[in-house]
Amino acid sequence: MNNISLGIKAYLFRNVTSAVMLAENRRSPGNIRFAEKLLCARQSSSRFNRDKIIEFMGRKVSKGEKYDVLYNVIWDLKKIQIPEKNIPGDRDILKTRLTELQQQLLPSARRNFGRYFLSSPAQSDKVPDECRINRFEDIGADVFTRVGNNLNANRVVVNENNLAIACQYPLKHQIENHLKMLVDNRTPVMAVLASRQEIDDSSNQMPDYFSTSNRYPCGVNTQSTLMKTELLGNGVEANVYRLDIHGYDKSISTHVLHVHNWPDKTALSSRLTKKLARTINKWTDNGVTKLKEQGSRAANDPDKMLPVLHCRAGVGRTGQIIAAMAMDKQDKKISLEKIVTDMRNTRSGFMVQKDRQLNVLVEIAEQQGRPLIENKGA
C-alpha cells in the first residue's frame, strides 16, 4: 500500500477502532495490514498522548490502553493460520466421541457408583441445605482428584500434568472451606467466571465472598481490594481484586479475576477465549514466581500453586477456559479430544458443557494447527 492510498484510507477511517473492526470482520490480509499500519501511523504522531483519558468500550481508559487492546486484536488476526489438514469429518467424529464419553461418565450410570462425591444417593431435595455438596446433583466431583473439605472441586489433569482446580461456585455454608482450600493450595490466582447478574440474584444462592471483605464464624477473615480492570474486548472485562485471607494456617494474598459480564451457558469468541486464557496463565506464572521467591514450601508440590477457576456449576464456562489454557501451554501435537477427555475424566463428564463452547475450542485448535481427534490406530 503506497502512502497516497494509506492517506486516503486513513482519512476515511478517522476512527482507528473502525479499521480494526473491519479487519476482524473481513479478515482479509489487506484490511489487516491497513489496520496495523494505521495504528502505527497514529502512535508515531507527535500529537499522540498515551496517558490521555478517553472513552473506549463504555469505560474511561488511557489512550495507550486502548491501542494495546486494538494491537492485541491485530496480533491475533495475524497469527491465525489456515487449518492444517483436519479431515472434514473430524469435527463430527470429535463430537460423537465426546458425547459417548459424557454418557459413560454420567453419575447415574451403574458403572460409576462410588466415582463421584455426592451429597446423598437420594434426591437433593431430601438433603438438608447445610449438608449439600453439589449445586446440581448430576454434576458431582470425581473422588480421585477431589480437593478441599466437602467441596465440589477437583484438580484437572491434562496429559498427566495438574493444570488447574475447577470447582462450583461455593454454597453459603461452603465458603469457609473454600477459602481454606485457597490457602492450602497457596493459590496464585482465582478466576471467577460467574456474572455479576447471577451473583446478585438471591435465588442462585451465590454469596459474594471475593469482592467484599468478610469475617466468618470459624475465625477466617478476608480483606478485598479492587486493583484494576482488565479489558478483554467486545465489552467483556475482568475486575481484578487482591484478596487477603487470614485466620487459617498461613495468611495469604491472592488475586481474583472476576469476569463479571459473561452470561451462563454461553461461549466467548475464540479471540476473547484465548485472551482470557493467556491472562489467567500470566497471572498464574507471576503468582507462582512470587511464591517461589518467598520460599514457599508449596514450590515442590505438584498438587499446589494451581490456578482456581469457577463459574456457577464449574463445568461449562470453566471447562472452556481451562481447555484454552491447556491449548495455550500444551504441545500442539496433543489433540483437542485428548485435552477435553482428560478434563472430563478428572472432573466431570460435563466439562465443556455446551456445543457452542466446544465449537470455540475447535476453532482455536484449527487456528493452531492442532489435531482435533486422537488417531485410534496409532
BASEPA-277011 format. One record per residue: residue number from 1; x, y, z of N, C-alpha, C in turn. Coordinates in steps of 0.02 Angstrom, whole numbers, plus 50000, padded with zeros to 5 digits. Each point is the difference from the previous one (the first is absolute). Example, Ala and Ser with C-alpha at 12.3 -4.5 7.8 and 13.67 -1.06 7.14 Angstrom:
// BASEPA-277011
[1 [50660 49716 50390] [49955 50059 50000] [50045 50060 50000]]
[2 [49982 50053 49964] [50042 50059 50003] [49961 50055 50037]]
***
This chain:
// BASEPA-277011
[1 [50043 49941 50000] [49957 50059 50000] [50045 50062 50000]]
[2 [49993 50046 49950] [50041 50059 49998] [49974 50053 50048]]
[3 [50039 50053 50009] [49982 50052 50049] [49936 50035 49982]]
[4 [49987 50009 49934] [49938 50034 49979] [49939 49958 50019]]
[5 [50004 49934 49985] [49944 49956 50018] [49989 49999 50075]]
[6 [50056 49996 50037] [49994 50000 50073] [49969 50064 50025]]
[7 [50019 50056 49968] [49972 50064 50021] [49926 50004 49987]]
[8 [49977 49974 49943] [49929 50001 49984] [49961 49957 50049]]
[9 [50025 49939 50013] [49965 49956 50047] [50002 50028 50070]]
[10 [50056 50030 50019] [50005 50030 50067] [49949 50055 50009]]
[11 [49987 50038 49945] [49951 50053 50004] [49930 49970 50009]]
[12 [49986 49947 49962] [49934 49968 50004] [49990 49968 50068]]
[13 [50053 49970 50027] [49996 49966 50065] [50032 50044 50054]]
[14 [49969 50057 50013] [50027 50042 50053] [49996 49964 50067]]
[15 [49951 49956 50008] [49994 49960 50061] [50040 49936 49990]]
[16 [50057 49995 50035] [50043 49941 49993] [49963 49936 50018]]
[17 [49955 50005 50049] [49962 49942 50021] [49960 49971 49942]]
[18 [49973 50043 49957] [49961 49976 49943] [50044 49960 49952]]
[19 [50062 50023 49990] [50045 49963 49956] [50016 49931 50028]]
[20 [50010 49997 50066] [50015 49935 50031] [49939 49954 49997]]
[21 [49940 50029 50012] [49939 49960 49996] [49990 49972 49929]]
[22 [50015 50042 49949] [49994 49977 49931] [50048 49941 49988]]
[23 [50061 50007 50025] [50049 49946 49991] [49977 49937 50035]]
[24 [49970 50007 50059] [49977 49942 50037] [49941 49966 49965]]
[25 [49956 50041 49971] [49941 49972 49968] [50016 49969 49931]]
[26 [50042 50034 49961] [50016 49976 49933] [50057 49949 50000]]
[27 [50049 50012 50044] [50059 49957 50008] [50040 49993 49935]]
[28 [49995 50051 49957] [50040 49998 49939] [50070 50028 50016]]
[29 [50052 49973 49967] [50069 50025 50014] [50006 50075 49990]]
[30 [49966 50027 49948] [50005 50071 49987] [49972 50042 50057]]
[31 [49942 49981 50025] [49970 50038 50055] [50041 49994 50064]]
[32 [50028 49941 50012] [50042 49990 50060] [50063 50044 49995]]
[33 [50032 50000 49940] [50061 50040 49992] [49984 50074 50008]]
[34 [49943 50022 49971] [49983 50070 50006] [49988 50020 50073]]
[35 [49961 49960 50036] [49986 50017 50070] [50065 50004 50041]]
[36 [50046 49953 49986] [50064 50001 50037] [50040 50063 49983]]
[37 [50003 50017 49935] [50037 50060 49979] [49968 50063 50029]]
[38 [49934 50002 50002] [49966 50058 50027] [50014 50008 50074]]
[39 [50000 49944 50037] [50017 50002 50071] [50070 50028 50010]]
[40 [50047 49975 49960] [50070 50023 50005] [50005 50075 49983]]
[41 [49964 50020 49946] [50004 50070 49979] [49972 50047 50053]]
[42 [49944 49980 50031] [49970 50043 50051] [50046 50005 50061]]
[43 [50031 49944 50019] [50042 50002 50060] [50066 50035 49989]]
[44 [50022 50003 49937] [50064 50034 49985] [49992 50076 49995]]
[45 [49937 50023 50000] [49988 50072 49996] [50024 50035 50063]]
[46 [50028 50059 49991] [50025 50039 50057] [49944 50022 50046]]
[47 [49938 49999 49974] [49942 50020 50040] [49969 49943 50040]]
[48 [50027 49939 49991] [49972 49942 50035] [50020 50002 50074]]
[49 [49950 49997 50044] [50012 50003 50072] [49972 49936 50032]]
[50 [50044 49953 50019] [49978 49935 50027] [49962 50008 50065]]
[51 [50014 50053 50038] [49970 50008 50066] [49933 50036 49998]]
[52 [49980 50025 49943] [49937 50036 49995] [49941 49953 50015]]
[53 [49955 50022 50043] [49941 49959 50019] [49945 50011 49948]]
[54 [49975 49944 49973] [49949 50002 49949] [49945 49950 50017]]
[55 [49946 50003 49962] [49944 49952 50006] [50012 49944 49950]]
[56 [50001 49938 50024] [50011 49942 49956] [49961 49941 50026]]
[57 [49955 49972 49959] [49959 49943 50018] [49961 50014 50065]]
[58 [49976 50063 50007] [49959 50017 50057] [50038 50014 50064]]
[59 [50068 50005 49996] [50039 50012 50061] [50050 50056 49988]]
[60 [50021 50032 50055] [50054 50049 49998] [50066 49963 50004]]
[61 [50040 50004 49948] [50066 49968 49998] [50050 50048 49970]]
[62 [50064 49984 50008] [50051 50040 49967] [50002 49982 49926]]
[63 [50024 50047 49960] [50005 49988 49928] [50048 49942 49986]]
[64 [50052 49995 50042] [50047 49945 49992] [49967 49932 50011]]
[65 [49956 49996 50051] [49965 49937 50013] [49955 49981 49941]]
[66 [49967 50050 49971] [49957 49987 49942] [50041 49971 49943]]
[67 [50056 50030 49985] [50041 49976 49944] [50030 49932 50015]]
[68 [50014 49985 50063] [50025 49934 50018] [49948 49946 49984]]
[69 [49936 50016 50017] [49946 49953 49985] [49993 49989 49925]]
[70 [50002 50055 49962] [49993 49995 49927] [50058 49962 49969]]
[71 [50060 50012 50026] [50058 49963 49975] [49993 49925 50013]]
[72 [49972 49982 50059] [49990 49929 50015] [49953 49967 49949]]
[73 [49949 50038 49979] [49953 49973 49950] [50038 49986 49935]]
[74 [50039 50049 49978] [50038 49991 49937] [50051 49944 50007]]
[75 [50032 49996 50058] [50050 49947 50012] [49968 49931 49993]]
[76 [49940 49993 50029] [49965 49936 49996] [49981 49984 49927]]
[77 [49977 50051 49964] [49980 49990 49930] [50060 49978 49958]]
[78 [50058 50029 50013] [50060 49983 49961] [50023 49929 50015]]
[79 [49986 49976 50060] [50024 49933 50019] [49954 49944 49976]]
[80 [49940 50019 49978] [49953 49948 49977] [50028 49965 49939]]
[81 [50005 49935 50003] [50027 49961 49945] [49943 49965 49964]]
[82 [50013 49983 49937] [49953 49957 49965] [50001 49932 50034]]
[83 [49944 49972 50018] [50000 49937 50036] [50041 49947 49964]]
[84 [50038 49962 50040] [50035 49944 49972] [49949 49948 49980]]
[85 [50023 49948 49967] [49954 49956 49965] [49960 49955 50047]]
[86 [49957 50033 50041] [49950 49962 50036] [49950 49975 49948]]
[87 [49987 49937 50000] [49951 49972 49953] [49932 50031 50015]]
[88 [49961 50018 49948] [49936 50034 50012] [49956 49966 50052]]
[89 [50003 49933 50005] [49958 49965 50048] [50026 49999 50071]]
[90 [50060 50029 50011] [50030 49997 50067] [49957 50035 50053]]
[91 [49968 50055 49981] [49956 50035 50047] [49944 49954 50023]]
[92 [49969 49966 49953] [49945 49955 50017] [50024 49942 50043]]
[93 [50059 49973 49982] [50027 49945 50040] [50014 50023 50071]]
[94 [50029 50060 50006] [50015 50027 50067] [49937 50006 50042]]
[95 [49948 50029 49972] [49938 50009 50037] [49968 49934 50019]]
[96 [50003 49952 49954] [49971 49934 50014] [50037 49966 50057]]
[97 [50066 50001 49998] [50040 49968 50052] [49990 50033 50068]]
[98 [49998 50067 50000] [49992 50035 50064] [49929 49991 50028]]
[99 [49951 49994 49957] [49932 49986 50023] [49996 49931 50031]]
[100 [50032 49952 49968] [50001 49931 50027] [50036 49999 50068]]
[101 [50055 50037 50005] [50037 50003 50064] [49956 50031 50054]]
[102 [49964 50053 49983] [49956 50033 50049] [49948 49951 50027]]
[103 [49972 49960 49956] [49950 49951 50021] [50031 49947 50045]]
[104 [50061 49980 49984] [50035 49950 50041] [50015 50025 50070]]
[105 [50009 50067 50006] [50021 50029 50064] [49942 50027 50042]]
[106 [49938 49990 49978] [49943 50025 50038] [49999 49968 50069]]
[107 [49989 50040 50054] [49997 49972 50067] [49945 49947 50008]]
[108 [49947 50005 49959] [49944 49953 50006] [50017 49931 49971]]
[109 [50053 49996 49961] [50019 49936 49970] [50025 49953 50055]]
[110 [49977 49938 49998] [50017 49951 50053] [50076 49991 50006]]
[111 [50035 50004 49944] [50072 49989 50001] [50037 50054 50040]]
[112 [49967 50058 50010] [50032 50056 50034] [49982 50005 50073]]
[113 [49968 49948 50028] [49983 50001 50071] [50064 50008 50041]]
[114 [50002 50051 50041] [50058 50013 50042] [50053 50043 49968]]
[115 [49991 50017 49936] [50051 50041 49966] [49995 50073 50019]]
[116 [49939 50023 50013] [49990 50072 50012] [49982 50013 50072]]
[117 [50023 50058 50024] [49987 50022 50068] [49933 50035 50000]]
[118 [49948 49966 50025] [49932 50025 49997] [49973 50014 50070]]
[119 [49952 50045 50005] [49971 50016 50064] [49966 49939 50030]]
[120 [49965 49963 49957] [49961 49944 50024] [49976 49961 49939]]
[121 [49991 49934 50005] [49971 49964 49943] [49928 50020 49989]]
[122 [49970 50031 50050] [49931 50023 49993] [49998 50066 49961]]
[123 [49941 50023 49984] [49993 50062 49963] [50021 50058 50044]]
[124 [50024 50054 49967] [50028 50056 50037] [49949 50035 50044]]
[125 [49935 49995 49982] [49950 50034 50041] [49988 49964 50067]]
[126 [50030 49940 50008] [49995 49965 50064] [50062 50011 50044]]
[127 [50047 50037 49975] [50062 50014 50036] [49996 50069 50032]]
[128 [50012 50006 50066] [49998 50066 50031] [50050 50047 49966]]
[129 [49983 50064 49996] [50042 50048 49965] [50072 50000 50026]]
[130 [50007 49994 50067] [50067 50003 50029] [50042 49938 49986]]
[131 [49968 49949 49972] [50037 49938 49982] [50011 49993 49925]]
[132 [49974 50046 49962] [50007 49996 49927] [50073 50010 49980]]
[133 [50022 49961 49953] [50066 50008 49972] [49996 50032 49931]]
[134 [49952 49977 49960] [49997 50021 49930] [49941 50046 49987]]
[135 [50013 50051 49961] [49945 50043 49977] [49951 49961 49957]]
[136 [50028 49957 49958] [49961 49959 49954] [50020 49928 50011]]
[137 [49952 49958 50021] [50017 49932 50020] [50026 49957 49943]]
[138 [49988 50020 49937] [50028 49961 49945] [50071 50022 49983]]
[139 [50025 50052 50035] [50068 50022 49989] [50039 49991 50065]]
[140 [50026 49940 50010] [50039 49985 50059] [50074 50008 49986]]
[141 [50040 49998 50054] [50072 50007 49994] [50032 49931 50001]]
[142 [50045 49986 49953] [50035 49936 49997] [50037 49990 50066]]
[143 [49992 49941 50031] [50028 49988 50067] [50076 49995 49998]]
[144 [50029 49981 49943] [50072 49987 49997] [50041 50064 49996]]
[145 [49970 50053 49975] [50037 50063 49993] [49970 50056 50042]]
[146 [49953 49982 50044] [49964 50050 50040] [50047 50035 50049]]
[147 [49989 50065 50010] [50039 50039 50048] [49952 50036 50048]]
[148 [50027 50018 50058] [49960 50037 50049] [49956 49955 50041]]
[149 [49968 50029 50049] [49956 49964 50047] [49927 50013 49982]]
[150 [49965 49947 49977] [49929 50006 49981] [49989 50054 49947]]
[151 [50043 50001 49950] [49994 50046 49945] [49991 49963 49934]]
[152 [49967 50032 49953] [49996 49974 49932] [50058 50032 49962]]
[153 [50059 49969 50006] [50062 50029 49971] [50048 49944 49982]]
[154 [50035 50009 49945] [50047 49949 49976] [50063 50031 49970]]
[155 [50055 49962 50007] [50059 50016 49960] [49987 49973 49930]]
[156 [50006 50043 49951] [49991 49980 49930] [50068 49982 49971]]
[157 [50005 49938 49976] [50063 49974 49974] [49995 49992 49924]]
[158 [50048 50029 49965] [50003 49994 49927] [50070 49975 49981]]
[159 [50001 49945 49964] [50063 49970 49978] [50047 49987 50060]]
[160 [49970 49975 50054] [50035 49980 50061] [50029 50059 50039]]
[161 [49978 50060 49985] [50023 50059 50037] [49941 50035 50033]]
[162 [50007 50017 50064] [49949 50040 50034] [49997 50069 49966]]
[163 [49941 50019 49977] [49993 50063 49964] [49967 50054 50041]]
[164 [49948 49981 50037] [49961 50050 50038] [49955 49963 50049]]
[165 [49969 50038 50044] [49946 49975 50042] [49935 50029 49974]]
[166 [49953 49957 49982] [49934 50022 49977] [49949 49984 50054]]
[167 [49956 50046 50014] [49950 49988 50053] [49936 50037 49983]]
[168 [49947 49983 50036] [49938 50037 49994] [50005 50064 50041]]
[169 [49955 50047 49988] [49995 50059 50044] [49978 49974 50068]]
[170 [50039 50010 50053] [49984 49969 50064] [49933 50023 50028]]
[171 [49964 49953 50030] [49938 50017 50035] [50018 50038 50064]]
[172 [49950 50033 50030] [50014 50043 50057] [50037 49964 50056]]
[173 [49980 49938 50016] [50031 49964 50055] [50068 49971 49980]]
[174 [50019 50007 49936] [50065 49974 49977] [50054 50054 49995]]
[175 [49981 50063 50010] [50047 50055 49988] [50064 49992 50040]]
[176 [49993 49985 50066] [50060 49995 50042] [50046 49944 49976]]
[177 [49972 49942 49983] [50041 49945 49975] [50031 50018 49932]]
[178 [49964 50038 49961] [50026 50022 49935] [50061 50046 50011]]
[179 [49994 50047 50047] [50056 50044 50015] [50060 49962 50027]]
[180 [49986 49949 50042] [50054 49959 50026] [50034 49962 49943]]
[181 [49961 49977 49952] [50029 49966 49942] [50047 50047 49962]]
[182 [49979 50063 49993] [50043 50049 49966] [50067 50008 50036]]
[183 [49997 50000 50067] [50061 50006 50040] [50042 49937 49993]]
[184 [49970 49941 50009] [50037 49937 49995] [50035 49994 49933]]
[185 [49968 50023 49948] [50027 49995 49932] [50054 50053 49987]]
[186 [50006 50050 50045] [50043 50058 49988] [49984 50028 49931]]
[187 [49936 50017 49992] [49972 50018 49935] [50032 50063 49971]]
[188 [50030 49995 49940] [50031 50059 49969] [49948 50047 49970]]
[189 [49944 49973 49976] [49947 50042 49972] [49936 49958 49998]]
[190 [49943 50034 50008] [49935 49968 49993] [49960 50039 49948]]
[191 [49969 49965 49954] [49957 50031 49949] [49928 49982 50014]]
[192 [49959 50051 50011] [49928 49990 50011] [49965 50020 49935]]
[193 [49967 49951 49969] [49969 50011 49935] [49924 50010 50004]]
[194 [49973 49995 50060] [49928 50013 50011] [49988 50075 49993]]
[195 [49946 50018 49967] [49986 50071 49987] [49976 50035 50063]]
[196 [50006 50065 50000] [49974 50041 50056] [49925 49991 50006]]
[197 [49966 49994 49944] [49927 49991 50001] [49981 49935 50036]]
[198 [50037 49946 49988] [49987 49937 50034] [50011 50007 50075]]
[199 [50054 50033 50019] [50017 50007 50071] [49948 50042 50036]]
[200 [49976 50052 49967] [49952 50045 50032] [49930 49970 50005]]
[201 [49987 49946 49963] [49935 49966 50003] [50000 49954 50061]]
[202 [49964 50019 50052] [50001 49963 50063] [49975 49928 49993]]
[203 [49959 49988 49949] [49974 49932 49992] [50055 49950 49979]]
[204 [50057 50026 49976] [50056 49957 49980] [50043 49979 50059]]
[205 [49991 50032 50058] [50039 49984 50060] [50075 50001 49985]]
[206 [50023 50058 49975] [50070 50009 49982] [50027 50061 50037]]
[207 [50019 49992 50064] [50023 50057 50039] [50065 50029 49972]]
[208 [50005 50066 50001] [50061 50034 49976] [50053 49995 50055]]
[209 [50048 49956 49991] [50051 49989 50051] [50068 50027 49980]]
[210 [50006 50027 49939] [50066 50018 49975] [50009 50075 49987]]
[211 [49945 50037 49987] [50007 50071 49986] [49981 50043 50060]]
[212 [49980 49967 50055] [49985 50035 50062] [50041 49969 50056]]
[213 [50013 50038 50052] [50037 49975 50058] [49951 49968 50049]]
[214 [50020 49943 50029] [49953 49963 50043] [50036 49968 50059]]
[215 [49960 49985 50052] [50023 49960 50057] [49955 49939 50006]]
[216 [50029 49943 50016] [49963 49938 50003] [50005 49968 50069]]
[217 [49950 49960 50020] [49997 49972 50068] [50061 49959 50019]]
[218 [50032 49967 49951] [50057 49956 50017] [50063 50039 50014]]
[219 [49998 50067 49992] [50059 50041 50013] [50034 50026 49938]]
[220 [49981 49973 49942] [50028 50025 49937] [49971 50069 49985]]
[221 [50042 50047 49979] [49976 50065 49978] [50036 50020 49936]]
[222 [49967 50040 49960] [50028 50020 49935] [49998 50075 49992]]
[223 [50048 50025 49962] [50002 50071 49981] [50006 50003 49924]]
[224 [49952 50032 49968] [50000 50003 49927] [50011 50072 49976]]
[225 [50044 50008 49950] [50015 50065 49972] [49998 49997 49925]]
[226 [49960 50044 49969] [49997 50003 49927] [50064 50034 49975]]
[227 [50038 49963 49958] [50065 50026 49976] [49994 50035 49932]]
[228 [49966 49968 49953] [49994 50029 49933] [49949 49959 49960]]
[229 [49989 50021 49938] [49956 49964 49955] [50038 49981 49937]]
[230 [49997 49937 49981] [50032 49976 49938] [49948 49998 49945]]
[231 [50013 50036 49945] [49954 50000 49943] [50017 49941 49955]]
[232 [49951 49957 49989] [50011 49941 49958] [49977 50011 49928]]
[233 [49955 50047 49990] [49975 50015 49933] [49926 49989 49994]]
[234 [49969 50036 49952] [49928 49994 49986] [49958 50013 50063]]
[235 [50024 50044 50043] [49963 50017 50061] [50009 49952 50057]]
[236 [50033 49943 49990] [50012 49952 50054] [50062 50021 50038]]
[237 [49996 49999 50066] [50055 50023 50041] [50004 49960 50065]]
[238 [50059 50004 50030] [50012 49965 50064] [50022 50051 50052]]
[239 [49963 50003 50055] [50022 50040 50057] [50051 49959 50039]]
[240 [50056 50031 50018] [50054 49966 50035] [50002 50023 50072]]
[241 [49992 49952 50046] [50001 50015 50072] [50061 49967 50032]]
[242 [50024 50031 50053] [50048 49965 50043] [49961 49976 50060]]
[243 [50003 49935 50012] [49963 49970 50055] [50049 49975 50052]]
[244 [49999 50030 50059] [50042 49979 50056] [49958 49955 50045]]
[245 [50027 49941 50015] [49965 49951 50042] [50040 49988 50063]]
[246 [49969 50011 50058] [50033 49993 50065] [49960 49953 50045]]
[247 [50033 49976 50052] [49965 49962 50052] [49999 49926 49991]]
[248 [50037 49975 49950] [50004 49927 49989] [50069 49984 49975]]
[249 [50035 49956 50035] [50067 49980 49979] [50041 50063 49985]]
[250 [50028 50004 49941] [50040 50058 49980] [49957 50051 49964]]
[251 [50006 50063 50017] [49964 50052 49964] [50028 50006 49929]]
[252 [49956 50008 49952] [50023 50008 49931] [49965 50059 49967]]
[253 [50031 50024 49947] [49969 50049 49956] [49998 49970 49930]]
[254 [49942 50001 49970] [49993 49975 49931] [49962 50051 49959]]
[255 [50001 49992 49936] [49962 50045 49956] [49939 49963 49972]]
[256 [49947 50037 49993] [49937 49973 49973] [49983 50038 49937]]
[257 [49992 49964 49945] [49976 50030 49937] [49926 49983 49993]]
[258 [49958 50051 50004] [49928 49988 49994] [49976 50024 49932]]
[259 [49985 49952 49956] [49970 50016 49935] [49926 50009 50012]]
[260 [49980 50062 50012] [49933 50012 50030] [49944 50004 49949]]
[261 [50015 49997 49936] [49945 50006 49951] [50003 49946 49946]]
[262 [50012 49938 50021] [49997 49942 49956] [49939 49959 50021]]
[263 [49945 50001 49961] [49939 49964 50019] [50009 49925 50003]]
[264 [49963 49967 50043] [50002 49927 50008] [49980 49966 49934]]
[265 [50029 49941 49988] [49983 49956 49944] [50012 50034 49932]]
[266 [50046 50048 49998] [50019 50031 49937] [50075 49991 49991]]
[267 [50024 50018 49940] [50072 49992 49985] [50029 50067 49978]]
[268 [50058 50017 50027] [50037 50057 49974] [50027 49982 49931]]
[269 [50014 50051 49960] [50030 49987 49934] [50069 49969 50009]]
[270 [50027 49972 49947] [50066 49969 50004] [50053 50051 50020]]
[271 [49994 50061 49974] [50050 50051 50017] [49998 50018 50074]]
[272 [49940 50011 50027] [49994 50017 50070] [50019 49941 50045]]
[273 [49983 49940 49978] [50018 49940 50038] [50075 49995 50007]]
[274 [50036 50009 49944] [50073 49997 50002] [50029 50056 50043]]
[275 [49971 50059 49995] [50024 50057 50040] [49992 49986 50074]]
[276 [49942 49974 50020] [49988 49986 50070] [50045 49944 50025]]
[277 [50008 49947 49960] [50043 49944 50019] [50072 50024 50010]]
[278 [50025 50041 49955] [50068 50026 50006] [50006 50045 50062]]
[279 [49948 50039 50013] [50001 50044 50058] [50005 49960 50064]]
[280 [49960 49947 50006] [50002 49958 50060] [50068 49964 50005]]
[281 [50026 49975 49944] [50066 49968 50001] [50054 50050 50022]]
[282 [49994 50062 49977] [50050 50051 50019] [49997 50014 50075]]
[283 [49939 50009 50027] [49993 50013 50072] [50024 49939 50040]]
[284 [49988 49940 49974] [50023 49940 50034] [50076 49998 50003]]
[285 [50032 50010 49943] [50073 49998 49997] [50031 50053 50047]]
[286 [49972 50060 49999] [50026 50053 50043] [49990 49982 50074]]
[287 [49942 49972 50017] [49986 49982 50069] [50045 49944 50024]]
[288 [50012 49950 49957] [50043 49944 50018] [50072 50025 50010]]
[289 [50023 50043 49956] [50068 50029 50007] [50007 50036 50067]]
[290 [49950 50038 50018] [50002 50037 50063] [50002 49953 50060]]
[291 [49959 49947 49998] [50000 49951 50055] [50067 49966 50006]]
[292 [50031 49983 49944] [50066 49968 50002] [50052 50047 50028]]
[293 [49996 50064 49982] [50048 50049 50027] [49992 50008 50075]]
[294 [49939 49989 50025] [49987 50005 50072] [50020 49936 50036]]
[295 [50023 49950 49963] [50022 49937 50031] [49943 49955 50021]]
[296 [49943 50004 49966] [49942 49959 50018] [50016 49926 49993]]
[297 [49980 49961 50050] [50010 49928 49998] [49958 49967 49945]]
[298 [49948 50035 49978] [49957 49974 49947] [50036 49997 49933]]
[299 [50058 50032 49995] [50036 50003 49936] [50018 49931 49974]]
[300 [50010 49952 50044] [50020 49933 49979] [49942 49950 49999]]
[301 [49939 50026 50007] [49941 49956 50002] [49959 50010 49936]]
[302 [49999 49950 49955] [49964 50007 49936] [49924 50007 50009]]
[303 [49975 49985 50061] [49928 50005 50012] [49980 50069 50025]]
[304 [50049 50045 50007] [49984 50067 50027] [50021 50055 49951]]
[305 [49984 50061 50020] [50013 50060 49959] [49966 49996 49932]]
[306 [49939 49972 50000] [49962 49995 49938] [49949 50056 49996]]
[307 [49986 50028 49941] [49947 50049 49994] [49933 49966 50016]]
[308 [49955 50038 50030] [49933 49975 50017] [49949 50036 49956]]
[309 [49956 49963 49969] [49949 50030 49957] [49931 49973 50017]]
[310 [49951 50043 50000] [49931 49977 50006] [49952 50050 49968]]
[311 [49945 49973 49975] [49944 50041 49977] [49943 49987 50049]]
[312 [49947 49969 49978] [49946 49981 50046] [50005 49925 50017]]
[313 [49996 49958 49948] [50008 49928 50012] [50073 49978 49995]]
[314 [50041 50040 49966] [50070 49983 49994] [50016 49950 49946]]
[315 [49960 49999 49947] [50012 49952 49945] [49996 50032 49930]]
[316 [49955 50048 49990] [49990 50028 49934] [50050 50054 49983]]
[317 [49989 50060 50025] [50047 50055 49989] [50069 49982 50027]]
[318 [50000 49969 50059] [50063 49979 50031] [50037 49950 49955]]
[319 [49963 49952 49973] [50031 49951 49956] [50028 50031 49937]]
[320 [49963 50047 49971] [50023 50034 49939] [50067 50035 50012]]
[321 [50005 50036 50056] [50061 50039 50012] [50058 49955 50020]]
[322 [49988 49949 50041] [50055 49955 50019] [50027 49964 49938]]
[323 [49956 49980 49955] [50023 49968 49938] [50042 50048 49960]]
[324 [49979 50064 49996] [50039 50050 49963] [50067 50012 50034]]
[325 [50001 49999 50067] [50064 50007 50036] [50047 49942 49983]]
[326 [49972 49940 49995] [50040 49942 49981] [50027 50008 49929]]
[327 [49957 50024 49955] [50021 50009 49930] [50052 50054 49993]]
[328 [50000 50048 50046] [50050 50053 50000] [50068 49974 50022]]
[329 [50000 49946 50041] [50063 49976 50029] [50023 49932 49973]]
[330 [49953 49957 49981] [50017 49932 49981] [50026 49997 49928]]
[331 [50042 49950 49988] [50027 49987 49934] [49943 49994 49949]]
[332 [50010 50030 49942] [49947 50000 49949] [49987 49932 49969]]
[333 [50040 49950 50018] [49987 49932 49976] [49945 49967 50041]]
[334 [49985 50028 50059] [49948 49971 50042] [49932 50021 49974]]
[335 [49957 49953 49986] [49936 50015 49968] [49951 50033 50048]]
[336 [49952 50035 49971] [49946 50029 50040] [49961 49945 50035]]
[337 [49990 49944 49966] [49964 49944 50031] [50035 49977 50063]]
[338 [50066 49995 49998] [50039 49979 50058] [49992 50049 50058]]
[339 [50002 50065 49985] [49993 50051 50051] [49932 49996 50035]]
[340 [49946 50000 49960] [49933 49999 50029] [49987 49933 50035]]
[341 [50023 49945 49971] [49991 49935 50032] [50034 49997 50068]]
[342 [50061 50024 50004] [50036 50001 50065] [49963 50043 50050]]
[343 [49974 50057 49978] [49963 50044 50046] [49937 49965 50026]]
[344 [49964 49966 49956] [49938 49966 50020] [50015 49941 50046]]
[345 [50055 49966 49988] [50018 49942 50042] [50025 50020 50069]]
[346 [50022 50062 50008] [50027 50021 50065] [49956 50052 50036]]
[347 [49944 50018 49971] [49954 50048 50033] [49927 49976 49993]]
[348 [49974 50002 49939] [49930 49983 49988] [49991 49990 49925]]
[349 [49955 49955 49983] [49984 49989 49929] [49968 50059 49967]]
[350 [49981 50051 50039] [49969 50060 49972] [50049 50056 49985]]
[351 [50065 49988 50012] [50049 50052 49984] [49995 50019 49926]]
[352 [50000 50065 49986] [49984 50028 49934] [49930 49977 49983]]
[353 [49952 50031 50034] [49932 49973 50004] [49959 50009 49936]]
[354 [50010 50056 49966] [49956 50017 49943] [50037 49993 49934]]
[355 [49962 49984 49948] [50029 49993 49933] [50035 50064 49978]]
[356 [49969 50058 50016] [50030 50063 49977] [50067 50012 50034]]
[357 [50008 49974 50062] [50064 50006 50034] [50053 49956 49967]]
[358 [49980 49939 49982] [50045 49955 49964] [50018 50028 49932]]
[359 [49952 50032 49966] [50013 50028 49934] [50054 50053 50002]]
[360 [50001 50040 50054] [50052 50051 50008] [50068 49967 50007]]
[361 [50003 49946 50038] [50064 49964 50010] [50023 49968 49934]]
[362 [49952 49975 49961] [50017 49972 49934] [50031 50054 49956]]
[363 [49971 50060 50002] [50026 50055 49960] [50072 50017 50021]]
[364 [50012 50002 50066] [50068 50015 50024] [50048 49945 49979]]
[365 [49979 49937 50007] [50044 49944 49980] [50018 50005 49926]]
[366 [49952 50017 49958] [50014 50005 49929] [50046 50059 49985]]
[367 [49993 50054 50036] [50045 50057 49992] [50072 49980 50019]]
[368 [50006 49957 50049] [50066 49978 50023] [50030 49945 49957]]
[369 [49959 49969 49958] [50022 49941 49964] [50002 49938 50045]]
[370 [49960 50002 50053] [49998 49945 50048] [49949 49947 49976]]
[371 [50017 49935 50003] [49952 49949 49979] [49938 50002 50045]]
[372 [49943 49986 49970] [49937 49999 50038] [49991 49934 50036]]
[373 [50019 49945 49968] [49985 49934 50028] [50064 49959 50009]]
[374 [49995 49950 50044] [50053 49952 50010] [50000 49950 49943]]
[375 [50059 49980 49979] [50006 49947 49950] [49996 49934 50035]]
[376 [49941 49969 49999] [49989 49939 50038] [50043 49942 49976]]
[377 [50023 50005 49938] [50040 49946 49973] [50074 50006 50014]]
[378 [50020 50058 50030] [50071 50011 50013] [50025 49958 50056]]
***
